[in-house]
Every structure is written in C-alpha cells, then in structure tokens.
Amino acid sequence: ISATLFISCLFASVIPLFRNLINPLTAIIAFFSVGMICGNGTSAGLSEVGVFAMTGFVFALLLDSIYFRFFGSFVALFLALGLINLYSFNKFNSPYTWWGVKEPDVRLATYQTSIPIARNLYLSEKTKYNFELLNAELNSDNYSGDIFSFPNIPQIYLLSGRWPNSKAIITWFDFLPDDEAEQEALRLTTTPPVTIVNLILPESAWKAHERLFRAGGKLGQRKIQDAITQLTLINKLYTLKYNEEISPNCFLEVWQRIN
C-alpha cells in the first residue's frame, strides 16, 4: 500500500489528473510511510514498521469517506476487532519469535526465577532452566575479563556484569555495517576475549538478511563467525563450557579462553 500510494504521489507531481485526485496531506502520509520503511533500515522496517502509517491511513479513509460512511465505519470496526483478536491470539501462542529463536505459549510461562534482572517475570520451564544454567555459568568463579556475545544477545552483558572490549554492543546483521563487522572480526583474532557467547542460528536467517540487505552478497558478520570458528574450533584456544539447544536448530554456546 505504501509503495502504491508513493508512486501515485510521484505521478501527481507531473500529471494533472493525478494531482487532482491526491491532496497534499495524502502525499505527506505517503512519503512518511515510505520514509518509515527506508529510514528504519531493518527487517522490522520491511514488515511491521512499514505498514504502520498506511494501515492507520486506510482505516481513517474508511471512517471518513463521504461515499460509504456508514458501511465504511462498519468495515473498519469489523477489521479492527478482527485484527486485534488475530494478533492477540498469535501473541499468546508465540510471544517471541526472532529468526529461529522462539518462546513457547505464554500460558506455559508459570515459573519464576531468582535472577535479579528477571525478577517478577514468568517464564516457561525450558526458558527458566536455560536462563538459570547460563547465569550460573557466566557468574562462576572461573569467569572474569572481557566478554563478547554474537550476534545480538545484549542480556549476556547484563547477566555477567562484563562488557566487550569494543564499541559494538549490537552486531546484528541489519544494524552493524559490513566494514565495522570486519573490524570486529579483526579485533577478535588479534585480541581474543576471555569469554565468547555465540548463538548458532539457522542458515536461513543469514541468507534472508543477505537477500534483503546485501542484494545476495555476503554479510560482513560472516567474518565475525569465521573468526569465532577459527579461535574456538580450529586453533582450539577455548574450552566449550555451555552448549544448549534453546530452540530447534538454534544453539547457544559459551566458550572460555584457555589461559
């Protein structure tokens, strides 16, 4: 919808017929909606953020149209209630889904944990188990010094109370540019951190971001993953302390550098 209205506004700027059909306010909304997509620059910008403004605009047209005001109001109300029920139901069934990492039905979240940053939160049994096991491992006496989590697990820094020797806290595919990712890979190989926390994601997550944001080219983050593999599996500078399948085909690893 955003793209269609945006193209119509471009035609309106040069073709009088289109200019008479589209008022300035509509053009502003169209440009704003497209700006939400392009300016966000993330996978969320291509999905949820990209339809936010235009969905509200369509509902406003249905409610305000002089041609089918009562019918339009009925349709808008029906759609609104239907969407609220649909997305509420889906959110209960799957409260968190992130490129292969999933949290089960919210009605299964009946367990509490003693971990300070998660106090008063209700978790599923599996999430509680993984969370407490990871927290115990990160806060054991064997751990100190800098830590690096990849590709996007900032809660690791909160759990451990330790930080990476870097300015890049979020190394996710559509946040960190390729050149910065390559610098992170070089930093890892030249000054290996004491602890590496690595989330192994399905290859589909990598390829989807390469298709959406790199025109099919390789992500710079692949060099970070290659550096981690080089340090841990090839050069064997680290010991694997924790390895859990937190979701199907998604494994969380904690590597401790051998002194």
ZIZIWO-V684719 format. One record per backbone hydrogen bond with DSSP energy under -1.0 kcal/mol. CO is the residue of the C=O (numbers start at 1). NH is the residue of the N-H. E is the energy in kcal/mol with one decimal. If there is no record, write none. Layout:
co = (CO,CO)
nh = (NH,NH)
e = (E,E)
//
This chain:
co = (1,2,3,4,5,6,7,8,9,11,11,15,16,18,23,24,25,26,27,28,29,30,31,32,33,34,35,37,42,44,44,51,52,53,54,55,56,57,58,59,60,61,68,69,70,71,72,73,74,75,76,77,78,79,80,81,82,83,84,85,86,87,88,89,90,92,96,98,101,105,106,108,111,115,116,118,123,124,125,126,127,128,129,130,131,132,133,134,135,137,140,146,148,150,151,153,154,155,156,157,163,164,167,172,172,177,178,179,180,181,182,183,184,185,186,187,194,195,196,197,198,200,202,203,204,205,206,207,208,209,210,210,214,219,220,221,222,223,224,225,226,227,228,229,229,230,231,237,239,242,244,244,247,250,250,251,252,253,254,254,255,256)
nh = (5,6,7,8,9,10,11,12,13,14,15,19,20,22,27,28,29,30,31,32,33,34,35,36,37,38,39,41,46,47,49,55,56,57,58,59,60,61,62,63,64,65,72,73,74,75,76,77,78,79,80,81,82,83,84,85,86,87,88,89,90,91,92,93,94,106,103,101,98,108,109,110,123,118,119,121,111,128,129,130,131,132,133,134,135,136,137,138,139,140,143,195,197,199,171,156,158,159,160,161,147,166,169,175,176,181,182,183,184,185,186,187,188,189,190,191,257,148,255,150,253,251,205,207,208,209,210,211,212,213,214,216,217,222,223,225,226,227,228,229,230,231,232,233,234,235,237,258,256,254,246,252,250,246,247,200,244,198,241,242,196,239)
e = (-2.5,-2.4,-2.5,-2.1,-2.0,-1.6,-2.2,-2.3,-1.1,-1.5,-3.0,-1.8,-1.8,-1.5,-1.8,-2.3,-2.3,-2.3,-2.5,-2.5,-2.6,-2.2,-2.2,-1.9,-1.3,-2.7,-2.9,-1.5,-1.1,-1.1,-2.0,-2.2,-1.6,-1.9,-2.5,-2.0,-2.1,-2.2,-2.2,-2.0,-1.8,-1.6,-3.5,-2.3,-2.0,-2.6,-2.8,-2.5,-2.7,-2.8,-2.6,-2.6,-2.2,-2.9,-2.5,-2.3,-2.6,-2.8,-2.0,-2.4,-2.3,-2.2,-2.0,-2.1,-2.6,-2.9,-2.4,-2.1,-2.9,-2.2,-1.4,-1.7,-3.6,-1.6,-1.5,-1.8,-2.3,-2.6,-2.2,-2.7,-2.8,-2.5,-2.2,-2.5,-2.5,-2.3,-1.9,-2.7,-1.6,-1.1,-1.6,-1.4,-3.1,-2.9,-1.2,-2.0,-1.1,-2.8,-2.3,-1.7,-1.0,-1.9,-1.0,-1.8,-2.3,-2.3,-2.5,-1.7,-2.1,-2.2,-2.0,-2.5,-2.3,-1.7,-2.0,-2.9,-3.1,-2.1,-3.3,-2.6,-2.8,-1.4,-1.3,-2.6,-2.2,-1.5,-2.1,-2.1,-2.2,-2.7,-1.2,-3.0,-2.4,-1.4,-1.4,-2.2,-2.4,-2.2,-2.3,-2.4,-2.5,-2.4,-2.5,-1.7,-1.8,-3.2,-2.7,-3.1,-2.6,-2.2,-1.1,-2.9,-2.6,-1.3,-1.3,-3.5,-2.0,-2.2,-2.9,-1.3,-2.4,-2.8)
//
